[in-house]
Every structure is written in C-alpha cells, then in structure tokens.
Amino acid sequence: MDQKVKVTPRDDGAVISIEGYNIVVTVTPTEEAAPRITVASIEARLEEHLQELEVRAEEEGIVVKPKGFLGREKFAAIAAVIEELGGRYVSAGKESRFLIPEEK
C-alpha cells in the first residue's frame, strides 16, 4: 500500500494531506513571548544611571557592573530593575556585579 503524503506549510502551521484527507496543524503560543533581554534593552531601562555602570554581555549572561560606589538609593533603584529582568546581585568584593542570566 503506497500512501502519498503531502505537507503544505502555512504561516501558522501546516496542512498534511494523506489519501484525500487533510490534517490541519495550527501552531499557537501557549503564552505571550517575553521580549528578549539585550544589552541595549538593559541600557534603556537603566538610562538615568548609565554613566555609573558598565553593561556588557559575557558568557555567564549580561553583566551590569558599577564603576564606583552607588549609594543606597541608586543601588536599590538599579537592583529593582535587575530583579524585574530576572537578575540578581553577585557580591564578590571588587568583582561585585549584577547578573542577568542568558535566556535559554
């Protein structure tokens, strides 16, 4: 029994045709996709503090490192933004930094 299968791609899935029958497959996201976090998007969120920060992509994720002492209020404001983005503060002496892990 030789069955001919035809797959026709669509923007939202595909139509699979087998022996006169069409199977319509529609692909929809289960939830809204979060916008991708980039160095530029973090810089935009931290624009008012940017002169006091280094923002760069590294192997461990996006690193936001203070150039000097921030003080309690600036530190708290920056930490709040980082936490909203799924990041955390890494206390490591002179290597202390905020880290936002890479999205998988």
Contacts in CASP RR format, 6 or more apart in sequence:
PFRMAT RR
TARGET T0000
AUTHOR 0000-0000-0000
METHOD contacts of the structure
MODEL  1
MDQKVKVTPRDDGAVISIEGYNIVVTVTPTEEAAPRITVASIEARLEEHL
QELEVRAEEEGIVVKPKGFLGREKFAAIAAVIEELGGRYVSAGKESRFLI
PEEK
3 18 0 8 1.000
3 19 0 8 1.000
4 18 0 8 1.000
4 19 0 8 1.000
5 16 0 8 1.000
5 17 0 8 1.000
5 18 0 8 1.000
6 16 0 8 1.000
6 17 0 8 1.000
6 18 0 8 1.000
7 14 0 8 1.000
7 15 0 8 1.000
7 16 0 8 1.000
7 17 0 8 1.000
8 14 0 8 1.000
8 15 0 8 1.000
8 16 0 8 1.000
8 17 0 8 1.000
12 26 0 8 1.000
12 27 0 8 1.000
12 28 0 8 1.000
13 25 0 8 1.000
13 26 0 8 1.000
13 27 0 8 1.000
14 24 0 8 1.000
14 25 0 8 1.000
15 22 0 8 1.000
15 23 0 8 1.000
15 24 0 8 1.000
15 25 0 8 1.000
16 22 0 8 1.000
16 23 0 8 1.000
16 24 0 8 1.000
16 25 0 8 1.000
17 23 0 8 1.000
35 41 0 8 1.000
36 103 0 8 1.000
37 62 0 8 1.000
37 85 0 8 1.000
37 100 0 8 1.000
37 103 0 8 1.000
38 62 0 8 1.000
39 55 0 8 1.000
39 56 0 8 1.000
39 57 0 8 1.000
39 62 0 8 1.000
42 55 0 8 1.000
42 62 0 8 1.000
42 64 0 8 1.000
42 85 0 8 1.000
42 100 0 8 1.000
43 50 0 8 1.000
43 55 0 8 1.000
45 81 0 8 1.000
45 85 0 8 1.000
46 53 0 8 1.000
46 55 0 8 1.000
46 64 0 8 1.000
46 78 0 8 1.000
46 81 0 8 1.000
49 70 0 8 1.000
49 74 0 8 1.000
49 77 0 8 1.000
49 78 0 8 1.000
52 66 0 8 1.000
52 67 0 8 1.000
52 68 0 8 1.000
52 70 0 8 1.000
52 74 0 8 1.000
53 64 0 8 1.000
53 65 0 8 1.000
53 66 0 8 1.000
53 67 0 8 1.000
53 78 0 8 1.000
54 63 0 8 1.000
54 64 0 8 1.000
54 65 0 8 1.000
54 66 0 8 1.000
54 67 0 8 1.000
55 62 0 8 1.000
55 63 0 8 1.000
55 64 0 8 1.000
55 65 0 8 1.000
56 62 0 8 1.000
56 63 0 8 1.000
56 65 0 8 1.000
57 63 0 8 1.000
60 99 0 8 1.000
60 101 0 8 1.000
60 102 0 8 1.000
61 99 0 8 1.000
61 100 0 8 1.000
61 101 0 8 1.000
61 102 0 8 1.000
62 99 0 8 1.000
62 100 0 8 1.000
62 102 0 8 1.000
63 97 0 8 1.000
63 98 0 8 1.000
63 99 0 8 1.000
64 78 0 8 1.000
64 82 0 8 1.000
64 97 0 8 1.000
64 98 0 8 1.000
64 99 0 8 1.000
64 100 0 8 1.000
65 96 0 8 1.000
65 97 0 8 1.000
65 98 0 8 1.000
66 75 0 8 1.000
66 78 0 8 1.000
66 96 0 8 1.000
66 97 0 8 1.000
70 78 0 8 1.000
78 98 0 8 1.000
79 89 0 8 1.000
79 98 0 8 1.000
82 88 0 8 1.000
82 89 0 8 1.000
82 98 0 8 1.000
82 100 0 8 1.000
85 100 0 8 1.000
86 100 0 8 1.000
86 101 0 8 1.000
87 98 0 8 1.000
87 99 0 8 1.000
87 100 0 8 1.000
87 101 0 8 1.000
88 98 0 8 1.000
88 99 0 8 1.000
89 96 0 8 1.000
89 97 0 8 1.000
89 98 0 8 1.000
89 99 0 8 1.000
90 96 0 8 1.000
90 97 0 8 1.000
90 98 0 8 1.000
90 99 0 8 1.000
END
